[in-house]
Amino acid sequence: MYGNPEAWPEAAVVCAMPQPGQVPRPCGQVRPIATGDDARRWRVEVGAAGGVFLWLETPDPGWEIRVDGAPARAVTGAGILHGVEVAAGDHLVSARYRPPGLIAGAAVS
């Protein structure tokens, strides 16, 4: 019914992490595979120069991000932009959230 045509999609591939107020330049495609409260997966196709896969999620140290099954270092941008650098080609990106201290707390109890 209502919409903002300038709103960010939930996930996107851009050529570089945008600065505040900067319009991002898309350089790939994203297809969600699985979404949930604490785990998500996407099929990502990235252009020849590589890019940054972004999703709208609060950057939090509890997120574990993987690209093709390998751990990846998260990058953050303005506001709630959170993502990971990806090389050219097709990839499976996954993110899983585990509250910091959960494992240690479970071991103590």
C-alpha positions in Angstrom: 0.0 0.0 0.0 2.7 2.5 1.0 6.3 2.3 0.0 9.4 4.3 -0.3 11.0 3.8 -3.8 14.3 5.0 -2.4 14.4 2.5 0.5 17.2 0.0 0.6 16.3 -3.6 -0.2 16.8 -6.1 2.7 20.0 -7.4 1.0 22.1 -6.2 -2.0 25.5 -6.4 -3.7 27.2 -3.0 -4.2 30.5 -2.1 -5.7 31.7 -0.5 -2.4 30.5 0.3 1.1 28.5 3.6 0.6 29.3 6.6 2.8 26.5 8.4 4.6 24.3 10.1 2.0 26.0 8.4 -0.9 23.9 6.4 -3.4 25.3 2.9 -3.7 26.1 1.4 -7.1 24.7 -2.1 -7.5 27.1 -4.7 -9.0 25.4 -8.1 -8.5 22.2 -10.0 -7.7 20.9 -11.5 -4.4 18.4 -14.3 -4.0 17.3 -15.2 -0.4 17.4 -18.9 0.3 16.5 -19.1 4.0 15.5 -16.4 6.4 14.8 -16.6 10.1 15.4 -14.7 13.4 18.9 -16.1 14.0 20.1 -17.6 10.7 19.9 -16.5 7.1 21.3 -17.6 3.7 21.5 -16.0 0.3 22.7 -17.0 -3.2 24.9 -14.0 -4.4 26.1 -13.3 -7.9 28.8 -10.7 -8.0 30.1 -8.7 -11.0 33.7 -9.0 -12.4 35.2 -6.4 -10.0 33.9 -8.0 -6.8 31.8 -6.1 -4.3 30.2 -5.9 -0.9 27.2 -8.0 0.1 25.1 -5.8 2.4 22.0 -6.6 4.5 20.0 -4.5 6.8 20.8 -5.8 10.2 22.2 -4.2 13.3 25.9 -4.8 13.4 26.5 -6.9 16.5 29.5 -9.1 17.5 27.1 -12.1 17.7 26.8 -12.4 13.9 29.0 -15.1 12.3 29.2 -14.6 8.6 30.4 -17.2 6.1 31.1 -17.1 2.4 31.0 -20.5 0.7 31.3 -22.1 4.1 34.5 -20.2 5.1 34.4 -17.6 8.0 34.4 -14.0 6.6 35.1 -10.7 8.3 32.1 -8.4 8.6 32.3 -4.8 7.4 29.9 -2.1 8.7 28.7 1.1 7.2 26.4 3.9 8.1 23.4 3.1 10.3 22.4 -0.6 10.1 24.4 -1.6 7.1 26.3 -4.8 7.7 28.0 -7.0 5.2 31.0 -8.8 3.8 33.3 -8.3 0.9 32.8 -10.9 -1.9 34.9 -11.8 -4.9 33.5 -12.0 -8.4 31.3 -15.0 -9.2 28.5 -17.0 -7.5 28.6 -17.5 -3.8 26.6 -18.8 -0.9 26.6 -16.2 2.0 25.2 -17.3 5.4 24.8 -15.4 8.6 24.1 -16.9 12.0 23.5 -15.0 15.3 24.6 -16.3 18.6 24.4 -13.9 21.5 27.9 -13.1 22.9 28.6 -15.1 26.0 26.0 -17.8 25.2 28.4 -20.7 25.0 30.4 -19.6 28.1 27.1 -19.0 30.0 25.8 -22.5 29.1 29.1 -24.1 30.2 28.9 -22.3 33.6 25.3 -23.3 34.3 
